[in-house]
């Protein structure tokens, strides 16, 4: 007898919107039905808003589903759902009925009055004088001028007007008259509008028939995190999206494509939660609105997309493409290139190579990278350093990439610290068409005090720098080549300490050379800032690969043989001292009366000396027979390396985030008095501001809510004018973005 099997029948219809683990909602032109465990439990007709609200409330009160899942399924906010429940608990079904909509009192704050109030304000009239001239109260004048925030869902009216009732859909709205209230005419925007579910596109994505979900904006007022869209004009200059598309093409068919994935990771970085896990701490709908989707991708989706990109093993190519975009956007900044190594400490259980960590003054398990930055210390590209490689060898390995970046003929100055000291490396850089600038390493001949003179240099920011300098020429020997002559500048520091600086640049003033080399610390500042804000040292992947088993590494036994030699030499010195003492004792006994003028040396001392010499010879022979290096497989058979491919991808995104943020900080500097100390803090605040999003014609209007202080709002208004002038197009659309700050009129 053959047993037949039948597939498990689904509990919910295919078109149902899931609500929690067991419930679902099916809505159509004739009404809606709520299924619970496969059974039709609640039903309501089309237009029966009371029945629909009752079904939502019953799902919560009977603990069938949570308030969050019910609110998402019915397309309302959690606050609206709780308001329905409170009314149901107080008044039963009658409490769910909708009150009459529309204004209940005369509206005095029309668009014409708002316009006139602003004109009078620009003339210097006081609030009381404006109110008297227009026949409105002082508080209403403040609302008209945008100096206070009206309550959500409330039209700005005189004190005699009543509040607007709750809208039909349970979402608060801002109503704006034709001539006034906002920077754009004719707007009716839902506050924190809930994006419409993209059911059809998601079904196509599950079937593999959707390349990428198109951008569909959800218009609304006071949308959380709307300020993140400020980054888009500066992001376009970094070439991030273009570099990814050039390197990888497109992602596999699915709802979330390359654009949504990159922007999501970029937004997380700007919110200072840059790893994929940061998506768990932000409401999906909040970032979904900014992506032009119903909800943002979740953690598992981001990880899957990053893994898909990492499979191509094109991280180095991506970095080169991003560097080329940097070159096109800011070619003047690549006349000086800062090169430095960075170590990322590893605290896991895998046997990674040990590396010296300068900031911690110790050696520990870590992975190493080599970073290249421009004249302003903004990152250009990063490459994974070879295990155990020095900065000098990494400079040689970078030469082809730097030459490809700059072109065949352009000359640039490479700035690095003492870790790159190597006359052979200097010669290779000069031969490749680069100049060098670094500190001298090793002993040198100090110059007399009378050789120094005062020098002054005005840096690009307009600040004056004073130095006490002297200058000479130094010759460095090279194996199998003529000696190399370089310019050596001695800087006199505090306490009479002389700091020698080497360079091949003979055209730069000595003070300019010192300032350029001291500016290398800005790259260290970037490392510190990126560790704190962009998870520079964070692990974005736990994947490990086997280290090269044939790579030669120091033989631990060699260390023991050298220690044995040191011990044998110490014992030989001790034996020689004892023999010398024995000889002195024998001579003293020979001088004593009755000794006959002679005395024997203690034979034990002579024997001990012979044994010490024999032990030293044996230790030296053992050391010579012990190889200094062995294949890694013999020393550390379980050695591993972290797979850096995904880290190169996330580095690219976070570098673009930092560079774009830097661009905005520079743009806002002339408009903000405390920009030197607070420019980045202001940009970080701007990224978290809420705002209104509205589309008129071919333009997306982003109107930000005011910042924490009027002076900050004014600075952001000036920034918005500059960003609007760029006419930046939102990625994958034909919509331009126009920026403004509520209550502040810019030049646009």
VEXSETOR-104551 format. One line per field, with one value per residue (C-alpha): residue number from 1; residue in one letter; z, y, x. Coordinates in steps of 0.5 Angstrom, whole numbers, plus 500, padded with zeros to 3 digits. Each point is the difference from the previous one (the first is absolute). Layout:
<pts>
seq <- [NUM/...]
type <- [a/...]
pz <- [Z/...]
py <- [Y/...]
px <- [X/...]
</pts>
This chain:
<pts>
seq <- [1/2/3/4/5/6/7/8/9/10/11/12/13/14/15/16/17/18/19/20/21/22/23/24/25/26/27/28/29/30/31/32/33/34/35/36/37/38/39/40/41/42/43/44/45/46/47/48/49/50/51/52/53/54/55/56/57/58/59/60/61/62/63/64/65/66/67/68/69/70/71/72/73/74/75/76/77/78/79/80/81/82/83/84/85/86/87/88/89/90/91/92/93/94/95/96/97/98/99/100/101/102/103/104/105/106/107/108/109/110/111/112/113/114/115/116/117/118/119/120/121/122/123/124/125/126/127/128/129/130/131/132/133/134/135/136/137/138/139/140/141/142/143/144/145/146/147/148/149/150/151/152/153/154/155/156/157/158/159/160/161/162/163/164/165/166/167/168/169/170/171/172/173/174/175/176/177/178/179/180/181/182/183/184/185/186/187/188/189/190/191/192/193/194/195/196/197/198/199/200/201/202/203/204/205/206/207/208/209/210/211/212/213/214/215/216/217/218/219/220/221/222/223/224/225/226/227/228/229/230/231/232/233/234/235/236/237/238/239/240/241/242/243/244/245/246/247/248/249/250/251/252/253/254/255/256/257/258/259/260/261/262/263/264/265/266/267/268/269/270/271/272/273/274/275/276/277/278/279/280/281/282/283/284/285/286/287/288/289/290/291/292/293/294/295/296/297/298/299/300/301/302/303/304/305/306/307/308/309/310/311/312/313/314/315/316/317/318/319/320/321/322/323/324/325/326/327/328/329/330/331/332/333/334/335/336/337/338/339/340/341/342/343/344/345/346/347/348/349/350/351/352/353/354/355/356/357/358/359/360/361/362/363/364/365/366/367/368/369/370/371/372/373/374/375/376/377/378/379/380/381/382/383/384/385/386/387/388/389/390/391/392/393/394/395/396/397/398/399/400/401/402/403/404/405/406/407/408/409/410/411/412/413/414/415/416/417/418/419/420/421/422/423/424/425/426/427/428/429/430/431/432/433/434/435/436/437/438/439/440/441/442/443/444/445/446/447/448/449/450/451/452/453/454/455/456/457/458/459/460/461/462/463/464/465/466/467/468/469/470/471/472/473/474/475/476/477/478/479/480/481/482/483/484/485/486/487/488/489/490/491/492/493/494/495/496/497/498/499/500/501/502/503/504/505/506/507/508/509/510/511/512/513/514/515/516/517/518/519/520/521/522/523/524/525/526/527/528/529/530/531/532/533/534/535/536/537/538/539/540/541/542/543/544/545/546/547/548/549/550/551/552/553/554/555/556/557/558/559/560/561/562/563/564/565/566/567/568/569/570/571/572/573/574/575/576/577/578/579/580/581/582/583/584/585/586/587/588/589/590/591/592/593/594/595/596/597/598/599/600/601/602/603/604/605/606/607/608/609/610/611/612/613/614/615/616/617/618/619/620/621/622/623/624/625/626/627/628/629/630/631/632/633/634/635/636/637/638/639/640/641/642/643/644/645/646/647/648/649/650/651/652/653/654/655/656/657/658/659/660/661/662/663/664/665/666/667/668/669/670/671/672/673/674/675/676/677/678/679/680/681/682/683/684/685/686/687/688/689/690/691/692/693/694/695/696/697/698/699/700/701/702/703/704/705/706/707/708/709/710/711/712/713/714/715/716/717/718/719/720/721/722/723/724/725/726/727/728/729/730/731/732/733/734/735/736/737/738/739/740/741/742/743/744/745/746/747/748]
type <- [x/x/x/x/x/x/x/x/x/x/x/x/x/x/x/x/x/x/x/x/x/x/x/x/x/x/x/x/x/x/x/x/x/x/x/x/x/x/x/x/x/x/x/x/x/x/x/x/x/x/x/x/x/x/x/x/x/x/x/x/x/x/x/x/x/x/x/x/x/x/x/x/x/x/x/x/x/x/x/x/x/x/x/x/x/x/x/x/x/x/x/x/x/x/x/x/x/x/x/x/x/x/x/x/x/x/x/x/x/x/x/x/x/x/x/x/x/x/x/x/x/x/x/x/x/x/x/x/x/x/x/x/x/x/x/x/x/x/x/x/x/x/x/x/x/x/x/x/x/x/x/x/x/x/x/x/x/x/x/x/x/x/x/x/x/x/x/x/x/x/x/x/x/x/x/x/x/x/x/x/x/x/x/x/x/x/x/x/x/x/x/x/x/x/x/x/x/x/x/x/x/x/x/x/x/x/x/x/x/x/x/x/x/x/x/x/x/x/x/x/x/x/x/x/x/x/x/x/x/x/x/x/x/x/x/x/x/x/x/x/x/x/x/x/x/x/x/x/x/x/x/x/x/x/x/x/x/x/x/x/x/x/x/x/x/x/x/x/x/x/x/x/x/x/x/x/x/x/x/x/x/x/x/x/x/x/x/x/x/x/x/x/x/x/x/x/x/x/x/x/x/x/x/x/x/x/x/x/x/x/x/x/x/x/x/x/x/x/x/x/x/x/x/x/x/x/x/x/x/x/x/x/x/x/x/x/x/x/x/x/x/x/x/x/x/x/x/x/x/x/x/x/x/x/x/x/x/x/x/x/x/x/x/x/x/x/x/x/x/x/x/x/x/x/x/x/x/x/x/x/x/x/x/x/x/x/x/x/x/x/x/x/x/x/x/x/x/x/x/x/x/x/x/x/x/x/x/x/x/x/x/x/x/x/x/x/x/x/x/x/x/x/x/x/x/x/x/x/x/x/x/x/x/x/x/x/x/x/x/x/x/x/x/x/x/x/x/x/x/x/x/x/x/x/x/x/x/x/x/x/x/x/x/x/x/x/x/x/x/x/x/x/x/x/x/x/x/x/x/x/x/x/x/x/x/x/x/x/x/x/x/x/x/x/x/x/x/x/x/x/x/x/x/x/x/x/x/x/x/x/x/x/x/x/x/x/x/x/x/x/x/x/x/x/x/x/x/x/x/x/x/x/x/x/x/x/x/x/x/x/x/x/x/x/x/x/x/x/x/x/x/x/x/x/x/x/x/x/x/x/x/x/x/x/x/x/x/x/x/x/x/x/x/x/x/x/x/x/x/x/x/x/x/x/x/x/x/x/x/x/x/x/x/x/x/x/x/x/x/x/x/x/x/x/x/x/x/x/x/x/x/x/x/x/x/x/x/x/x/x/x/x/x/x/x/x/x/x/x/x/x/x/x/x/x/x/x/x/x/x/x/x/x/x/x/x/x/x/x/x/x/x/x/x/x/x/x/x/x/x/x/x/x/x/x/x/x/x/x/x/x/x/x/x/x/x/x/x/x/x/x/x/x/x/x/x/x/x/x/x/x/x/x/x/x/x/x/x/x/x/x/x/x/x/x/x/x/x/x/x/x/x/x/x/x/x/x/x/x/x/x/x/x/x/x/x/x/x/x/x/x/x/x/x/x/x/x/x/x/x/x/x/x/x/x/x/x/x]
pz <- [500/498/505/496/503/500/500/507/498/501/506/497/492/496/499/508/503/506/507/505/500/499/497/494/496/493/498/493/497/504/507/504/504/505/500/507/499/494/502/498/507/498/494/498/494/495/504/507/503/507/498/498/506/505/496/501/508/501/497/506/505/499/500/493/497/503/499/496/495/500/498/495/497/500/498/506/505/507/503/496/502/507/499/497/506/505/497/500/507/502/495/497/492/500/502/494/496/496/502/495/496/498/503/506/501/495/498/501/498/492/495/499/507/501/494/503/506/498/496/506/504/495/501/507/503/507/501/503/495/494/504/501/493/497/506/503/506/502/501/493/497/503/496/494/500/501/507/504/498/499/503/495/496/502/496/502/502/505/507/498/495/503/499/493/502/498/493/497/499/507/498/502/494/499/496/496/497/493/501/506/506/496/495/495/498/500/505/504/503/505/506/500/495/499/494/495/501/493/500/492/500/506/496/494/504/503/493/498/495/503/498/506/503/497/504/502/505/506/501/507/506/505/497/505/498/494/501/497/493/501/498/493/497/503/499/493/500/503/494/505/496/494/502/503/493/496/504/502/495/503/506/499/498/507/503/503/494/500/502/506/503/499/502/506/503/498/505/505/500/500/506/504/500/493/501/497/507/501/495/507/503/495/498/493/498/502/495/495/498/499/495/497/502/505/505/501/499/506/503/497/493/501/502/494/495/503/499/493/498/504/496/494/503/497/507/497/493/504/504/494/497/506/500/492/502/505/495/496/505/503/496/504/506/498/499/507/502/507/501/507/502/505/504/502/507/500/506/498/500/493/500/496/499/506/498/504/502/500/504/505/501/499/495/499/496/494/493/496/495/496/499/495/501/496/502/505/503/497/499/492/500/505/499/504/502/500/506/503/495/502/497/496/496/500/496/495/499/499/495/494/503/502/493/497/504/498/493/496/501/506/506/507/507/504/508/505/507/502/499/492/501/495/495/495/501/499/494/497/501/497/494/499/500/507/505/508/506/507/506/501/503/504/503/497/501/504/497/504/503/495/494/502/498/500/495/499/496/499/499/495/506/501/506/501/502/503/500/502/494/497/494/497/495/502/496/500/498/495/499/493/498/501/506/501/502/504/503/507/505/507/504/507/505/508/504/494/497/493/495/493/494/493/494/492/499/499/498/506/506/506/504/495/501/507/500/495/504/506/497/499/507/497/497/507/502/495/503/507/497/496/505/505/494/494/504/496/505/500/497/494/499/504/494/500/495/501/500/495/503/496/502/504/507/506/503/507/502/497/506/505/496/501/507/501/497/505/506/497/499/507/503/496/503/507/499/498/506/504/497/500/508/501/496/505/506/497/499/507/503/496/503/507/504/500/494/496/495/496/501/496/497/502/495/501/497/494/499/500/495/495/501/499/494/497/502/496/494/501/500/494/496/502/498/494/498/502/494/502/496/499/495/504/500/504/506/500/496/502/498/497/497/500/493/499/493/504/504/494/498/506/500/494/502/507/496/495/507/503/494/498/507/500/493/504/506/495/497/506/503/497/503/507/505/504/494/502/506/499/492/501/506/496/494/504/503/494/498/505/499/498/494/495/493/494/493/495/492/500/506/507/506/506/506/506/507/504/503/508/499/495/498/498/496/497/498/497/496/497/499/497/495/497/500/496/495/498/498/502/497/505/498/495/499/496/506/502/508/503/507/505/507/503/502/497/493/496/494/496]
py <- [500/507/506/506/507/507/506/504/505/508/503/506/502/502/507/501/505/496/503/496/493/497/506/504/505/500/506/502/504/497/500/496/494/498/493/496/493/500/502/506/503/508/503/507/503/505/507/497/504/498/492/501/503/495/494/504/501/493/497/504/499/492/500/497/504/506/507/501/495/502/507/498/495/506/505/505/502/497/506/500/493/501/506/496/495/505/503/493/498/507/500/493/500/507/503/497/505/505/507/505/503/507/507/501/508/505/500/506/498/500/500/507/502/496/503/507/498/498/507/504/496/501/507/500/500/497/494/504/505/495/497/507/501/493/500/493/498/500/493/499/505/495/494/504/502/493/501/495/493/499/494/494/500/507/506/506/504/506/499/500/494/493/494/496/493/493/498/495/495/501/504/507/505/507/504/506/506/501/506/499/495/496/502/496/502/495/495/495/495/494/501/494/497/492/498/496/492/498/493/499/502/495/495/501/500/493/497/503/505/506/504/505/503/507/507/502/505/501/507/502/505/500/494/497/500/504/504/494/502/506/496/498/506/499/493/501/503/494/495/495/497/500/497/494/499/501/494/496/501/499/495/494/501/502/505/504/502/503/507/498/496/505/506/496/498/508/502/495/503/507/498/498/492/498/493/496/498/508/498/497/507/504/499/497/505/506/498/497/507/503/494/501/493/498/497/500/493/496/498/493/503/505/494/496/506/501/493/500/506/497/493/504/502/507/504/502/502/504/504/502/502/504/503/502/504/503/502/503/504/503/499/506/496/495/504/497/493/498/492/497/493/498/494/497/496/494/497/493/493/499/500/506/503/505/507/506/505/507/503/494/499/493/494/496/497/504/501/506/505/505/507/505/507/507/506/502/493/498/492/498/493/494/493/494/500/494/496/503/505/506/507/501/493/502/507/496/495/507/503/497/502/507/501/497/505/506/499/498/507/504/501/499/500/494/502/494/499/497/493/501/502/496/503/495/502/507/498/496/506/505/496/499/507/502/504/498/504/496/501/497/494/498/504/507/506/505/507/506/505/506/496/501/505/502/498/502/496/502/493/500/501/507/498/502/495/502/495/501/496/498/497/495/495/492/495/493/494/495/493/499/507/507/503/505/507/503/506/500/505/500/503/503/497/502/498/501/493/500/496/499/499/497/502/500/507/506/504/501/505/496/503/497/493/500/502/494/495/502/500/492/500/502/493/497/504/497/493/502/504/494/495/504/501/495/494/500/494/496/493/500/493/494/496/498/497/496/504/498/494/501/507/501/502/501/493/500/495/506/504/495/498/508/500/494/504/506/495/496/507/502/494/501/507/497/495/505/504/494/498/507/500/493/503/506/496/495/507/502/493/500/507/497/498/493/499/499/506/495/498/495/503/496/495/500/508/497/494/505/505/494/497/507/501/493/502/506/497/495/505/504/494/498/507/500/493/502/504/507/499/494/499/502/493/498/505/502/494/503/507/504/507/504/500/508/500/502/505/503/501/503/504/503/502/503/504/503/502/503/504/502/502/504/504/502/502/505/502/503/503/507/500/498/503/494/496/499/496/498/499/492/500/505/495/494/504/502/492/499/505/499/503/500/497/502/499/506/499/497/502/497/505/499/505/499/501/505/498/501/507/506/501/493/500/506/497/494/505/502/493/498/506/497/493/502/504/493/498/493/494/495/493/496/505/507/504/506/501/507/501/506/501/501/507/503/503/499/503/495]
px <- [500/503/499/498/503/496/504/498/494/502/496/500/497/506/498/499/505/503/498/504/501/493/496/499/496/497/497/497/495/494/503/505/500/505/502/503/503/497/493/496/499/499/496/498/497/504/499/499/505/497/500/507/503/496/503/507/498/498/506/504/495/500/508/499/506/504/498/506/498/493/502/504/495/494/505/499/505/501/497/494/499/500/496/494/501/499/494/497/502/496/494/500/499/497/507/502/496/503/498/498/506/502/501/496/501/503/507/504/507/499/506/499/500/507/503/498/503/506/501/499/505/505/498/502/493/499/496/495/500/499/494/497/500/498/494/503/503/508/500/497/505/506/497/499/508/501/503/496/498/492/498/499/494/498/499/503/494/499/498/492/501/499/504/499/497/504/501/496/506/503/506/501/501/502/496/503/496/502/504/504/501/506/505/496/493/494/502/496/505/499/505/504/497/500/503/495/502/503/497/500/508/501/496/504/507/498/499/507/496/502/507/499/494/499/500/493/501/495/498/499/501/505/503/506/507/498/507/504/498/504/506/498/503/507/499/500/507/503/497/499/494/503/506/496/496/506/504/494/495/493/498/496/492/497/496/506/505/507/497/496/505/506/495/498/507/502/494/502/507/498/495/507/497/504/500/494/497/499/493/497/501/496/493/500/494/504/506/495/497/507/502/493/498/495/505/508/503/502/506/500/499/505/505/498/501/507/502/497/505/506/499/503/506/501/501/507/496/495/505/503/494/498/507/499/494/503/506/494/497/506/506/503/500/504/507/502/498/500/502/500/498/495/499/493/501/496/498/497/502/504/507/501/507/503/501/503/495/503/494/500/508/499/500/493/496/498/499/503/498/504/496/501/497/500/503/494/501/493/501/501/501/502/503/501/508/503/502/506/501/504/497/506/498/493/502/504/494/495/504/496/494/502/503/493/496/504/502/506/503/498/505/497/504/499/500/501/503/507/496/502/507/504/505/498/493/502/503/495/495/504/501/493/499/498/503/501/499/501/504/507/501/507/505/502/505/496/502/502/495/503/498/492/496/492/496/492/495/492/497/494/495/503/504/507/505/507/506/507/504/507/501/505/501/501/503/497/504/496/502/503/498/503/498/494/500/494/498/500/497/501/494/502/495/499/506/505/498/501/495/503/496/501/497/502/496/505/494/496/502/503/494/495/504/499/493/498/504/497/493/501/497/493/500/501/494/496/502/497/494/498/501/495/495/501/502/507/502/494/499/495/502/502/502/507/505/506/507/505/503/507/501/506/500/505/502/498/506/505/498/502/506/502/498/505/506/498/500/507/503/498/503/506/501/499/505/505/499/501/506/503/498/504/506/500/499/506/504/499/502/506/502/499/506/502/496/507/497/495/493/495/494/494/499/492/500/504/495/494/503/501/493/497/503/498/493/500/503/494/495/503/500/493/497/504/497/493/496/498/493/496/493/494/497/506/499/493/496/493/502/494/499/493/497/501/495/494/504/502/493/498/506/498/493/502/506/495/496/505/502/493/499/507/498/493/504/505/494/497/506/499/493/501/504/502/502/507/498/492/500/500/495/495/500/499/494/497/500/496/495/493/496/495/501/495/501/498/501/507/503/500/499/503/498/504/498/504/506/502/501/499/507/500/494/503/506/496/496/506/502/494/500/507/498/493/505/503/494/501/496/498/503/496/495/499/498/504/501/499/501/498/499/493/499/507/500/506/503/496]
</pts>
